[in-house]
Amino acid sequence: MLFILTIIATIFIANNAVNSAECRTVKQGAHYTSLIPFHGFKSAETISSRVQFTNSSATYLFPSTDPKGHLCTSSWNKLWGACRCGYLTSNHKDSDRFVFRRVGSCLRYEAGHVVGENDNCADANLIEIAAYAYDNSLKPFENQGTLLKEFSTRLLVDSWYKVTLIFQATKTIYQLFDANEQLLETQEIAHRQLK
């Protein structure tokens, strides 16, 4: 009985942790901020979280000698989301999430590698976000335009936003709201028909 109560408490904490304003960090080599494997449950047909980025969000740079540095600087960081098909389904099989990265216009490139930052960049305080979905193990970064869709709205650092996922039978709707709950933009990703 105690084991069951512990599982229920863990699930409750994991489900409600996404609404806190605490800063969370994913440690090197890990995929999640916690060892608790239940973070990101799809607890309802519509789920939301408030997010705020600081100046240090995604500001890392890699040396030009790092063979994967160009990928890490231009790729997307997972922000928030959930599995569509239950908690035992891998995030890399069927999931929807928001992802983010720093605006690329502030970076200097040489031979495909980031070599520094542009001084006095007008976009320095902006973050790009995208809708990002795995569908039957198809990878979003290999299916840009269908499973990875960029938002045109750029987010200001130190400002609050609300992100919402609306799960439907054949698609997921991604919504971005400002701090006053005004809808800024919507993206949709269609999924295969589940039987």
PyMOL commands that set and color helices and strands:
alter all, ss='L'
color gray80, all
select helices_A, chain A and resi 2-19+69-74+104-106+140-142
alter helices_A, ss='H'
color red, helices_A
select strands_A, chain A and resi 46-52+77-83+95-102+107-110+113-117+126-134+148-150+155-156+160-167+171-178+183-190
alter strands_A, ss='S'
color yellow, strands_A
deselect
rebuild
show_as cartoon
